[in-house]
Amino acid sequence: MEVFTSVVNFLNKILWHETMIVVCLGIGLVFTLMTKFLQVRLFKDMIVQMFRGKASKAGISSFQALSVALSGRVGTGNIAGVATAIAFGGPGAVFWMWVMAFLGAATAFVESTLGQIYKEKVDGQYRGGPSFYIEKGLGIRWFGIIFAIAALLAMAVLMPPIQSNAIATSVKQAFNLEYWVTGLIIVVLLGLIIFGGLKRIAQTAQLVVPFMAIAYIIIALIIMFMNIGEVPKVFGLIFSSAFGQEQIFGGMLGSAISWGVQRGIFSNEAGQGTAPHASSAAEVSHPAKQGIVQAFSIYVDTLLVCTATAFMILFTGSYNVYEADQSTIKVEIVGEEFKPGPVYTQLAIDKSLNGLGSPIVAIALFFFAFTTLMAYYYISEVNIVYLLRERSKKVAMFLLKLVLLASIFIGAVWNSETAGSVWAVGDIGLGLMVWLNLIAIVLLTKPAMQALKDYESQKKQGLDPMYNSTELGVKNADYWKEGYKKEEEEAS
């Protein structure tokens, strides 16, 4: 076990070196400037386009694509990840999560627009994502293969245990249900959905995701109003800690930025390359339409759901803050059982809604993490399609389902005493995808910016934007070379 832990820590030090933090923030800032603050200017368009695109035989609606992407974004990171960021980065980490969300919205636009530009119709369905735009946009097949393998490793093996472990742990604490029983329930329910394909995943996501996010935010608002007098104090604490001005957290500026950015990326996935898989499946007349919608998903994930968790924890003082060597800087809760994670949120709710913390967090985590697992399967499926193309995929798809369900069950029964290693393993998968995808989208900035300029130009003319890759001189965007070809719509 010690060797395993050493290898995992070594890989994380490489993948999550300080350089990664600078690169993520820098790329988000560059895209924000290049799009002229798209995340602010086109906010109205985000809302409008969300409900415009309709499902077709080949694709899903814009709202369904948003829901599938959000099902991947809104997961354990929104509850356990935020708590961990506060524990090791201090309250200031919340501010840097906000910064990452704002800048990440521009990154999300670029990657999701590229997903649409270079999508293909395979076996009657739209397919796309980083592997596709790497090969078609950069002309580097081997690079696309590497990303596809990394995505499969991350989505089917390394990251699912984080989600199932969080569900099992919270359910055990709330309802005293054995870990293996919870794991079996997750496996059975998820199996029923993923064996139904993309349409069933999209339909489930569009029903569950809005409900779970709204319900969770309402609970946070109730707690916020119950502690309304703490609002100025909490905001002051976040901002002063973010820049090392709070005396007790003065030496944690680097940790605040590092943990805020890292957990921000884990939660909203901007730049990771996950959302382009879902956005590529949408039936839209212009790639920028879905790119704009996906930019909005970052706001929902981080500025709403993550902030809801952070406020509940900080308003009620349900957290401790630790140095990297595990020594305690600030103690608000006493007891070895109060380790960084969902328990912080449970305590926060308990302090305001006595006795309801454990069941509420357990239910929230179940929905958040379960829908994330659905998204993980879909992303894995797309990369299998990319690797096999026109060849038979039945055996590979069946094996994929078995591997994913097995990793989920293993995560559920993972020793709770070493649950931190579950996160460390997941961070390797996250880091691999982020590095590979960021390189690709930086090299493919031009077609994404062309698409945005074309979209806004047509809007100014009073037109419903229609994309034509030939007119714009974008090579290998074969789906769009003769302009938008509207598919027959179907009831969604």
Buried (B, 14 or more C-beta within 10 A) or exposed (E): EEEEBEEBEEBBEEBBEEEBBEBBBEBBBBBBEBBEEBBEEBBEBBEEBBEBBBBBEBBBBBBBBBBBBBBBBBBBBBBBBBBBBBBBBBBBBBBBBBBBBBBBBBBBBBBBBBBBBBBBBBEEBBBBBBBBBBBBBBEBEEBBBBBBBBBBBBBBBBBBBBBBBBBBBBBBBBEEBEBEBBBBBBBEBBBEBBEEEBBBBBBBBBEBBBEBBEBBBEBBEBBBEBBEEBEEEBBEBBBBBBBBEBEEBEEBBEBBBBBBBBBBBBBBBBBBBBBBBBBBBBBBBBBBBBBBBBBBBBBBBBBBBBBBBBBBBBBBBBBBBBEEEEEEBBEBBEEEEBBBBBBBBBBBBBBBBEEBBBBBBBBBBBBBBBBBBBBBBBBBBBBBBBBBEEEEBEEBBEEBBEBBBBBBBBBBBBEBEEBEBBBBBBBBBBBBBBBBBBBBBBBBBEBBBBBBEBBBEBBEEEEEBBBBBEEBEBEBBEBBEEEBEEBEBBEB
